[in-house]
Amino acid sequence: MGSIRVREGGGNLFFDFRYKGKRCREQTLLPDTPANRKKLEMLMDRIEREIKANIFNYAYYFPNSPRAAEFDQNQAIEQPSDTPLFKEFSWQWFEENTVRWKHSYTQTQRIIMEKYLVPHFGDQVVGKISKASILQYRASLAKLTSEDGVKLSHDRINHIMTPLRMILDEASERFGFSTPFRNIKPLKVQASDVEPFSLPEVQKIIDHAPDGFKEYYLIRFFTGMRTSEIDGLKWEYVNIDSRQIMIRETIVDGVITNAKTAGSHRVIEMSLPVMEAFKRLRESAYPNQEFVFVNRMRKPLDHRNVTKRVWYPLLDKLNLKYRTPYQTRHTAATLWLAAGESPEWIARQMGHTTTRMLFTVYSRYVPNLTRHDGSAMERLLAREGFIPSEEEYK
C-alpha cells in the first residue's frame, strides 16, 4: 500500500509506493498540513487503483521524475481499440440515464448529442479519443457563431462538454482505459448580471401591464417565483385563507414535473398585495380552471411567447432597460432585503438552502441595509432603555 510521508529535515510531503516491483518515492513542495495530507492521500488512492487496473501512467503524474523514463512511460498509454464507436456507446449511455433525468434535462442532452457530440465524435472509437482531440474540439466550439454573429458563451460550451466528459468517464470504467478527460477544467464563466428593478419601476410595470398580466407580474415581483414555478402553478397549491403558496410542481416545455430541487419544494408566504391579486384571479377564473395563469385556450402560459409578446414590448413602451423576466426574482430578493426581512426567511421564500447567495449577490444592491457606523447598536440600546433615544437628546 502506498503512503504519504514527510521528508525529514525539510518538512515537505512525498509519495511512497511500489510500482512494477520497485519502490518509488516522489517528492512534493507541499508542507505537512492536514489539508495537504488529505489532498495527497486522495491522489495516492487513485494511483493505487490505476496501478491495480494496469492503467497507471507514471509520466502523467510525475513528468519530471527520472522514474518516468525508467518505466518508459514518456509516450502516452495506448488506449484499447476494441471499444465501441462513440455514436454507439453515447446513445447507449443516453438511454441508460434518461430514467433518472427530468424531461427538460433529457431534451437538453438529446440536442447536445445530436447537434454537437455525435456529428464530431460519432465515428471515432471511444477508447481512441485523446485529450488533445477534446481540447481541439472545445477550441473549435469557441469559434462557432450563430446566424446573428453571436459566439457560443463559455457557459454554453461547458454545458456541451459536460455530457462528453460523462460519456468518456463511463466508457473508461467499463472498458478499462484511462479517461482522456482528466484534468480538463471547465472554462471560466462570468457571473450573470443581477439587475433588479427599483420599486417605482415595479409599480410602473404593473400599472401598464396588459389586462390579464397585471396580477401575473405583481405576483412575480413580490414572491420571487421562478418562471417555471408561476407558469406551472395550480390552484390546488394556492391557499388564500392561510396566505400561502405551495411550490410542488413546475412546467418546462409544456411538461409538468417536480420542483427543481429539494429546496425548491417550499411554502411561500403571501404579502397583502399578493393575496389581493390571487383573490381577483380567483374571481375571474374559468370554472374548473386547473392552472392559475392560462392563455385564451385555457392552457398554461408559454414563457417564450409571453416574453416575446408581453414582457419586452412592455419594457420598450416604458423606456426601461431590457432585462430578462428572471430579474423579477432578483427584484423580490432585493426588496425583501431592503425592507429588513430576515435573510433566513428570504432564503426559504426563494428556495435556497443557505443565505450565501443573499450576502454574496443581492446585498450589494441595498447600500443602506447594514450601517457600519455603530448606529445599529445604538438604536438597539435605545429601544431597550439603556441609553436615551435621539428624540430625547433633542
Protein Blocks (a to p, Z undefined) as FASTA:
>chain_A
ZZddddehjlpacddddeehiacddddfbdcdfklmmmmmmmmmmmmmmmmnopacfklm
mmmbmklmmnopmbccdddfkbccfklmmmmmmmmmmmmpcfklmmmmmmmmmmmmmmmm
mmpcfklpcfklmmmmmmmmmmpccfkopacdfklmmmmmmmmmmmmmmmmmmnopacfk
goiacddddddddddddfklmmmmmmmpcehilmmmmmmmmnopafklmmmpcfklpcfk
nopacdfbdceehiacddfblmlpccddddfklmmmmmmmmmmpcehifbfbdcfkopac
dfklmmmmmmmmmmmmnopacddfklmmmmmmmmmmmnopafklmmmmnopabfklmmmm
mmmmmmklpccehpmmmmmmmmnopaccfklmZZ
